[in-house]
Amino acid sequence: MRGSPQDGFAARAPSLPVELSAAAGRPWRSPAQRTGEDPVQKRPRVVVSVEASVDGKVALTRNALLMHQPSTELWASMTPESSDSVAIDVTELVKQQYGCNAILEGSGSLVSEDAIPSELPTYDGDPDTLYEHFLPAEVIEQRTPLHMWFTIVDSRGRVRWTERHENWDALVLVARSTPADYLSYLRRERICYLVVGEERVDLNRAVAAMGTELGITCVLSNAGGGLNGALLRAGLIDELHLTLAPALIGGLGTPSVMDGSPLSVGEAPTRLELLSAQTDAGGAVRLHYAVRQS
Ligand SMILES: NC(=O)c1ccc[n+]([C@@H]2O[C@H](COP(=O)([O-])OP(=O)(O)OC[C@H]3O[C@@H](n4cnc5c(N)ncnc54)[C@H](OP(=O)(O)O)[C@@H]3O)[C@@H](O)[C@H]2O)c1
């Protein structure tokens, strides 16, 4: 199976008019920033945007990607059309609000767990030369009005990049465990990558490096529950846009809004502050939260 990253993104990012609610229109500031204690943003802001059923599922079943039929159509059918639809283009919103210049997805959005990616030529050079950031000048020096990075976490080297998009550049987050054949493939394809982690991608290092190496100021995660759950556990989520479709999916193991490792006994959940809530006649609900700083 060959992933088509840009298609995957487009399938969940309809170009709808941007609708700024009163709360969403204001630049978000953490509680500490509001009291003037911590005005310095040390890493790129991370905003998560997810569509889910009312029971919090983000897919119909595991290993049936939303970018593939019949899931795409079934997923769309969960939200009845409505003249006062609450759907918005969150990418446009965070671009306007924060100058957001990177989309983040996990490899699980593009390649199902049971897929066997096509084989790559064996790399027979010195592997050490591959395990440093690859940021070719001809890619990173182009600065269209707002340069966007389509970023994928892929320590196992599973995504094959079969398409180019004129308004986006691909950025892959890899680790020292990523196969050399894959890094060599990315270099041949002139696809940028950051080596951030040992066994797998260290998300704190990754987000920080996106800021320091590429000047990224805000990351919009359009990921599934695996990556969003890992971002949550890493304490990286600043905001959540959650759109609920009026449907129930059920099913233990079906990806949900936040998967990843469970809380330890006695560990507190992450508290949220509601910034806006909207409903439409079709039964969809759009919620916008900020993560409370502990
Ligand atoms: N409804 C929606 O809005 C929405 C949005 C996106 C996706 N989806 C659906 O959700 C499903 C995919 O969800 P998923 O949970 O299977 O995939 P996923 O969110 O892509 O999660 C897997 C990714 O997260 C990375 N990851 C997981 N834990 C990590 C950790 N502790 N540290 C670093 N990286 C970590 C994995 O990295 P490595 O593989 O590199 O280890 C992998 O790239 C698909 O069916 C897709 O269609 C729905």
The ligand as an SDF file (V2000), in Angstrom:
LIG
                    3D

 48 52  0  0  0  0  0  0  0  0999 V2000
  -11.2350   11.8050   12.8060 N   0  0  0  0  0  0  0  0  0  0  0  0
  -10.0860   12.4600   12.6740 C   0  0  0  0  0  0  0  0  0  0  0  0
  -10.0260   13.6940   12.8380 O   0  0  0  0  0  0  0  0  0  0  0  0
   -8.8450   11.6890   12.3130 C   0  0  0  0  0  0  0  0  0  0  0  0
   -7.6230   12.3500   12.1460 C   0  0  0  0  0  0  0  0  0  0  0  0
   -6.4910   11.5960   11.8440 C   0  0  0  0  0  0  0  0  0  0  0  0
   -6.5770   10.2190   11.7170 C   0  0  0  0  0  0  0  0  0  0  0  0
   -7.7770    9.6040   11.8530 N   0  0  0  0  0  0  0  0  0  0  0  0
   -7.8750    8.1370   11.7590 C   0  0  0  0  0  0  0  0  0  0  0  0
   -7.2570    7.6000   12.9310 O   0  0  0  0  0  0  0  0  0  0  0  0
   -6.6090    6.3680   12.5920 C   0  0  0  0  0  0  0  0  0  0  0  0
   -5.1320    6.4910   12.9190 C   0  0  0  0  0  0  0  0  0  0  0  0
   -4.9880    6.6480   14.2740 O   0  0  0  0  0  0  0  0  0  0  0  0
   -3.7830    5.9100   15.0100 P   0  0  0  0  0  0  0  0  0  0  0  0
   -3.9090    6.2350   16.4480 O   0  0  0  0  0  0  0  0  0  0  0  0
   -3.7690    4.4890   14.5910 O   0  0  0  0  0  0  0  0  0  0  0  0
   -2.5020    6.5700   14.3270 O   0  0  0  0  0  0  0  0  0  0  0  0
   -1.6700    7.8940   14.6310 P   0  0  0  0  0  0  0  0  0  0  0  0
   -2.4590    8.9090   15.3500 O   0  0  0  0  0  0  0  0  0  0  0  0
   -1.0300    8.2490   13.3550 O   0  0  0  0  0  0  0  0  0  0  0  0
   -0.6040    7.3570   15.6950 O   0  0  0  0  0  0  0  0  0  0  0  0
    0.4980    6.6360   15.3040 C   0  0  0  0  0  0  0  0  0  0  0  0
    1.6790    7.6080   15.1190 C   0  0  0  0  0  0  0  0  0  0  0  0
    2.0040    8.1770   16.3750 O   0  0  0  0  0  0  0  0  0  0  0  0
    3.3640    7.9460   16.6560 C   0  0  0  0  0  0  0  0  0  0  0  0
    3.4830    7.7070   18.0950 N   0  0  0  0  0  0  0  0  0  0  0  0
    2.6180    7.0150   18.8800 C   0  0  0  0  0  0  0  0  0  0  0  0
    3.0460    7.0250   20.1510 N   0  0  0  0  0  0  0  0  0  0  0  0
    4.1970    7.7310   20.1630 C   0  0  0  0  0  0  0  0  0  0  0  0
    5.1080    8.0950   21.1930 C   0  0  0  0  0  0  0  0  0  0  0  0
    4.9270    7.7340   22.4710 N   0  0  0  0  0  0  0  0  0  0  0  0
    6.1840    8.8340   20.8590 N   0  0  0  0  0  0  0  0  0  0  0  0
    6.3880    9.2070   19.5770 C   0  0  0  0  0  0  0  0  0  0  0  0
    5.5590    8.8960   18.5560 N   0  0  0  0  0  0  0  0  0  0  0  0
    4.4800    8.1670   18.8500 C   0  0  0  0  0  0  0  0  0  0  0  0
    3.7480    6.7240   15.8420 C   0  0  0  0  0  0  0  0  0  0  0  0
    5.1080    6.8220   15.5920 O   0  0  0  0  0  0  0  0  0  0  0  0
    6.0200    5.6380   14.9900 P   0  0  0  0  0  0  0  0  0  0  0  0
    5.1860    4.8210   14.0750 O   0  0  0  0  0  0  0  0  0  0  0  0
    7.0450    6.4390   14.3130 O   0  0  0  0  0  0  0  0  0  0  0  0
    6.4950    4.8980   16.1780 O   0  0  0  0  0  0  0  0  0  0  0  0
    2.9130    6.9200   14.5880 C   0  0  0  0  0  0  0  0  0  0  0  0
    3.5470    7.8100   13.6880 O   0  0  0  0  0  0  0  0  0  0  0  0
   -6.8190    6.1410   11.1170 C   0  0  0  0  0  0  0  0  0  0  0  0
   -7.9400    5.3090   10.9360 O   0  0  0  0  0  0  0  0  0  0  0  0
   -7.1180    7.5320   10.5890 C   0  0  0  0  0  0  0  0  0  0  0  0
   -7.8890    7.4990    9.4030 O   0  0  0  0  0  0  0  0  0  0  0  0
   -8.9010   10.3050   12.1720 C   0  0  0  0  0  0  0  0  0  0  0  0
  1  2  1  0
  2  3  2  0
  2  4  1  0
  4  5  1  0
  4 48  2  0
  5  6  2  0
  6  7  1  0
  7  8  2  0
  8  9  1  0
  8 48  1  0
  9 10  1  0
  9 46  1  0
 10 11  1  0
 11 12  1  0
 11 44  1  0
 12 13  1  0
 13 14  1  0
 14 15  2  0
 14 16  1  0
 14 17  1  0
 17 18  1  0
 18 19  2  0
 18 20  1  0
 18 21  1  0
 21 22  1  0
 22 23  1  0
 23 24  1  0
 23 42  1  0
 24 25  1  0
 25 26  1  0
 25 36  1  0
 26 27  1  0
 26 35  1  0
 27 28  2  0
 28 29  1  0
 29 30  1  0
 29 35  2  0
 30 31  1  0
 30 32  2  0
 32 33  1  0
 33 34  2  0
 34 35  1  0
 36 37  1  0
 36 42  1  0
 37 38  1  0
 38 39  2  0
 38 40  1  0
 38 41  1  0
 42 43  1  0
 44 45  1  0
 44 46  1  0
 46 47  1  0
M  CHG  2   8   1  16  -1
M  END
$$$$
